[in-house]
Amino acid sequence: MNVGGSAQVTGNYSDPICGQNNIIVICTAAGQYSALASSCTHACCTVQVQGSKLYCPCHGAEFSFTGQVTRGPASQSLPSLKTCADANGVYVTLA
């Protein structure tokens, strides 16, 4: 995956704020990845990559690629999950 690239996935996951099963995986640097719940912590809408940030189309909240709120109305960070990567792919730990 290229730096700044992302993939939305669903799986056997329930985020602790919205209870939804959507995850976004973002390549933050060569060989480094961030996996976050992709439901905005304000109203549980699905965030989207917009340039170098995550953007909520419902009310305009913005988050960094590490999940930190950079613009409200959201006040909580996106829940993060552990990742690791090797030559075969990127792995997200749901526990």
Residue, then its C-alpha position, 0 to 999 in steps of 0.5 A: m500500500n502507498v503512503g496515505g493509501s487506505a482500505q475500509v474493512t468490516g469484520n468480527y469487531s464492535d467498536p466500543i463507542c458506536g458498536q459498528n464493525n467498520i475499520i479503516v486501515i491507513c498506510t501512515a509511512a512506508g511499512q507502517y499502518s494505523a487501524l481505527a474504528s471508522s465510525c465518527t465518535h460524534a454521531c457514528c457516521t463513517v469517516q472518509v480519507q480526505g487528503s491527510k486527514l479523516y473527515c466525517p461527512c455528517h457534521g464535519a469532524e476531522f481526525s488525524f491518521t492516528g485517530q486524534v480529533t483535530r476539529g469538532p464537533a467530535s470530542q473523543s478520538l477514534p478507537s485504535l487497533k494494533t497492527c503489524a505488517d509483513a511481506n504477506g500483508v497487514y494484520v489487525t488485532l481485534a482484541 
